Amino acid sequence: MNGTDQGALLVDAHVHVYDCFDINELLDAALRNFDRAAKKLGLNNKFTGILLLAETSRDNWFRQLSMLGGQARWQIEKTPDKTVLQARLLTDNTDTENSIYIMAGRQIITAEGLELLALATDSTFEDGLSVTSALNAARKQDAVLVLPWAVGKWLGKRGKLLTALLKAEVRSDLCLGDNSGRPVFWRNPLHFQQAKTYGMRLLPGTDSLPFSNEVNRVGSFGFMIRGKLTNAQPSYDLKQLLRNNALKITVYGQLETPLRFIANQVRLRIS
């Protein structure tokens, strides 16, 4: 690809890679889910897929992926942008546009027990920092900042902390994050409404769980924007788009069913 025109960018803004995931299956699922979303959005399959990694302090899948090269069905290539890899589907058609950008990023666990995503950066961060210190550290690295929804994380004392934090961060670059694991009966969390009132963005992503079948979720929940990415600096280009207040974001994907949500919570607690 020589960069994209003012076309559609489909973005999964919360991607985990686990040891139980097969990389070919992950990329196949992402492309399949992006294709499905593109059809529903009427894009005629003309889009660029983007996976924003949110790696824990224990993981460095981005570095591992950068050393894989060819993986049977996919070729993973470095780009001039050190924070971005390009995964290209290997087919007989050398002009295929079936490729996906993979951007480095981190998930930080703060001292207060909140999660903060520092996306589109290859920097690493300490867990255990206060949320304010974590935000400052991630800002210094020009990361896209997202506080993602998670079961129980925005309730009680932490919920009150988040309410105060959002009020203090009005007109900042901080975003909230939704994910496909939120059950359909848990609609319109209070902090989503607060963020909307403050003009903050909501950046959704899958946030897959550490079970082998969850690999099929990657790319299935996210957002679509219009814009241009260049091969030289795709992460910078994406950041500039997301920081444009006039940008329109279209969310795609479905929330979790009640039965599957309960089953997943049980699995997490006994695994």
Secondary structure as UniProt FT lines:
FT   STRAND          7..15
FT   TURN            19..20
FT   HELIX           23..40
FT   TURN            41..42
FT   TURN            44..45
FT   STRAND          47..53
FT   TURN            57..58
FT   HELIX           61..66
FT   TURN            67..68
FT   STRAND          70..71
FT   TURN            72..73
FT   STRAND          74..78
FT   TURN            82..83
FT   STRAND          84..89
FT   TURN            94..95
FT   STRAND          99..103
FT   STRAND          105..109
FT   TURN            111..112
FT   STRAND          115..119
FT   TURN            127..128
FT   HELIX           131..140
FT   TURN            141..142
FT   STRAND          144..148
FT   TURN            151..154
FT   HELIX           156..168
FT   TURN            169..171
FT   STRAND          174..177
FT   TURN            180..181
FT   TURN            184..185
FT   HELIX           190..197
FT   TURN            198..199
FT   HELIX           212..217
FT   TURN            218..219
FT   STRAND          222..227
FT   HELIX           234..242
FT   TURN            245..246
FT   STRAND          250..252
FT   HELIX           258..270
//
